[in-house]
Amino acid sequence: MIQVRALTTPEEFERCADFPQQVYQGNRYWAPPHREHLLAELSGQVAQAAYSDIHTFWVERDGAVVAIVTAVVDRLYNERWQEQMGHLVLFEALPDCDEAVGQLFGTACEWL
């Protein structure tokens, strides 16, 4: 069963911050991001949050996280350029999760 949802608790953000280690396990060229900074970005606790809406989503398949993405609406950008758009950032996924990723992106884009 596939389930997509927005993260809300500190425990979920912690688990999300650990997810890239699973994705890049065994890749000797991968350098993990600074954990505290990543947690701040994922949870919207960065300076940009003063003028942006930030929501992180994950998709679980059979109770295990298989992909994550953060959706951002930068209100200053939209105001300056007279646009209504958002961005998907901080995306990570395990291999062979196309259906789950499709649902994840669909949910994030609906939120945007």
TORTORVEX-391400 format. One record per residue: residue in one letter; x, y, z of N, C-alpha, C in turn. Coordinates in steps of 0.05 Angstrom, whole numbers, plus 5000, padded with zeros to 4 digits. Atoms other than C-alpha are relative to their C-alpha. Layout:
N
AXYZXYZXYZ
...
END
This chain:
112
M501749765000500050005000501850255000
I498449755002502650694981498450235013
Q501349774986501151305025501950244999
V498549745000503452025015498950185021
R501049814980503152535070502150215006
A498249794992506053185095501149935028
L498750054974510953145153499250225020
T500949804980508853485218501549985026
T498850034973512753215278503050014998
P497050005000520053305298501149724994
E499050275005520752545296499949934970
E500250055029518352525223502250154985
F497949855013523253075204502749875004
E497550144994528952695238500249754981
R500050245018527052055200500550084971
C499749905027526652455136502950084994
A497249925003533552745147501949774997
D498450245002536352045154499649854973
F500750155024533051795090502250014978
P498050005021538552025041502349805005
Q498050204994543451565077499249734989
Q501050255011539150985056500250004969
V500049985029538651234984502949974990
Y497249995010546251334977501849795014
Q498450214986548450735019501849864980
G498150135017554650444988501350184979
N498849825019556151054945502250165013
R497849884987563051264965500550294992
Y499749725009562451924928497950195013
W502149834988556352174967501150125026
A499349864975557652685021497450105012
P502549924987551952775070499950305005
P500249724993549253475081500350045030
H500049934971549953835147497349945012
R502550104990544553495188498250225011
E501749794988542154105228498950194979
H501049825022541654535165497849854984
L502050155014537853985129497449985015
L502550004983532953915187498650264999
A501249735001531854665186498650044973
E501349975026530454655111497549834998
L502250185003525854055114497650095016
S502249924982521754345171499250294997
G500849725004521455055145501050195021
Q498949834979525755345201502550154990
V497849855012530255755155499050294996
A500649725004530556505142498050034977
Q501849985024526956395075497149965008
A502850054991520756165114498550255006
A501449754994519256885131498450104975
Y501349925025517156985058499349764982
S500750245016515856265035498349815016
D501550234988511155695048501649754993
I498350235004515055055057498749765013
H501250254990512154355064501649764989
T498650255008515853685062498049775001
F501750245003512353055039501749754998
W498750265006514252325039497949814991
V501850225008511351705009501049755012
E499350264988511251045045498749784984
R501150245013510350365013500349785021
D500150214979508249825063501550095025
G498949904975510450275121502850104999
A497249915003517450435094500150244982
V499649765016519451125068501649924975
V498650065025521351064994500850254984
A499349755013521651794972499150245016
I500749754987521552504998500350234980
V499749765016520653194968499050235017
T500949764986519953904995498950194979
A501349815017515154394962500350285012
V499649734991516555134966498650204982
V501149775014512555754947501450245011
D498549764993517056364948498250244993
R501849785005512156944956501450254989
L498549765010517457484943500649964970
Y499650055028519257154877497550044984
N502649985014511957094856499150294998
E500849725000510657814876501750164980
R498149855017516858084840499549954970
W500350085029515557704774497149974992
Q502950025006507957724778499349724990
E500650285007507656964775498849865024
Q501050184980504256414814501249734995
M498650255005509155844817501449915026
G498650114978512755394865502249824990
H497750175007518754934867499949745017
L499650254986520054214886503049975004
V497150014994526854144921500449775020
L499250214981530553644965498649744995
F501250255009528053044926502049775002
E498450244998530752354942498049774997
A501750245003527951664923501749754997
L498750255005529850944925499549914972
P500550095028530550584858497449844998
D502350175006524550244826497550095016
C502349894985519350694861498450194983
D501349815019516351024799497250075008
E502849954993509050944820499850175025
A500049854975510451194891500950294995
V499049745005514451784865498050164984
G502249865015508851964816497950105019
Q502049924980503951984874501150225018
L498749804983508852384916500050274985
F499949755015509852904861497250114996
G502849915004502352934848499050145025
T500949884975500953084921501450275005
A498549754996506453604926499150224980
C500949805019504153944862497150095006
E502649914991496953954887500250215022
W499649814979499454304949500950274988
L499049765012503254804906497750154987
END
